[in-house]
Amino acid sequence: MMVDSMTHLKYDILLNYLQDQLSAEERSQVELHLAEPCWRCGRQLALLRTVLHSTAEDRSVAPPAAVFERAVDIGRSQRELPRRSSWMRVVAALSFDSRLQLSAAGTRGATRVRQLLFSTEQMDIDLQVTPGRGDNDVLGQMLSTGQPEEVAPVFVSLQSSTGELLRATETDSRGQFAFRQVPFGTYDLVFDLENQEVAVTGLELQND
Amino acid sequence: MYTMQRMTVQPFALLPDPELIEACLKGSGQAWEVLLVRYQRLIYSIPLRYGLPEHDANDVFQNVSLLLWENLGRVRDRARLGPWLVITTRRECWRMMRPRRPNVTVLEESALEEILPTGPRSEDEFLALEQQSQVRAAIGHLEAPCRELLSLLFYAEPRPPYNEVAEKLAIPEGSIGPTRSRCLDKLMKILENMGFADM
């Protein structure tokens, strides 16, 4: 008997199972064991399936050895410990929300376009949120104190609360940017400046 | 291809990202090397997918490695280093490509993909790249017979028959089955320990 209820399946057997290398009887034994259910073997089967898929689809490229070694040397040449807060994040504070203003005046819903203003010491972020069917258009402008007529582009990203990049764009010469058809949800809007990033956190986009 | 000194760095290969980052922050050069091995293919493949030439991809890799080193202490979710690297690498690609693009006055979200015209377009593709990078790294941490055997069995196209594998690795054909089983267990142990199952 290849498998019994007391014995977990070895990865080798799971590999043969996934690659269809087992006899009908062996295959049936594996499936019976998995159906007990055996969570451990089920988890290992899922992991192995991911590995096989990953290797089959792999078109990734490794850097040349010399390039990799140069990167390893960063840890050798910069002997001081990595700075724990070398790249500061500044969270912009909400200073105006048209939705709150309208609610206070008892006219909520009078307009569908929502205006928001977020501020830091150095800059304001003006947002205009227009709800659609299941999504929102987000138009915005980044305004720095003493901003010249033309500003350098800034990388703007829309991230999940865990920092996952969802969308990205750059500001134009007037600091403007747009994200179209953003699904309802809660996002961080992050502006990547030279030595810091400015974030509008917990931006709720919903159907008002 | 870069080859690690496996005997000395192997213990770090078994650490999940948060512990590996902590070891880097304590000044371990070996932990830093293992971290780079784990994500080297993810970082390097992104500029190539965006159509950047090799010398630009080399620069992106160096820049991202430096940014990673400098910002190890500020990565908010250390268990999700991959997405942070994807963001950082895309930004470096954008910086690399931007000066070559004619000025535009009105930019929308699509503009980024216009700058980076042939790149991955979904988070699934980046996740796949991250997984590919990690599996390659895990195989790279195995010692020679296992590394060579699993590389042949997993990556060679078409997959070679056992007699060819035996000839290539100079081992008896009858021992390939047991060796594969042992090597597969080692590989999966590394992947389990580094948190691959939680991705």
Interface residues (C-beta under 8 A of the other chain):
Chain A: K10 Y11 D12 L15 R43 Q44 A46 L47 L48 T50 V51 L52 S54 T55 E57 D58 R59 S60 V61 A62 P63 P64 A65 V67 F68 E69 R70 A71 V72 I74 G75 R76 Q78 R79 L81 P82 R83 R84 S85 S86 W87 R89 P153 F155 S157 Q159 T162 G163 E164 L165 L166 R167 A168 T169 E170 T171 D172 S173 Q176 F177 A178 F179 R180 D192
Chain B: M1 Y2 T3 C24 L25 K26 G27 G29 W32 E33 L36 Q40 R41 L42 I43 Y44 S45 L48 A57 N58 F61 Q62 S65 L66 W69 E70 N71 L72 G73 R74 R76 D77 R80 P83 W84 V86 I87 R90 R91 W94 R95 R98 N103 V104 T105 V106 L107 E108 E109 A111 L112 I115 E123 A128 L129 Q131 Q132 S133 V135 R136 F154 Y155 G177 R180 S181 L184 D185 L187 M188 L191 E192 F196 A197
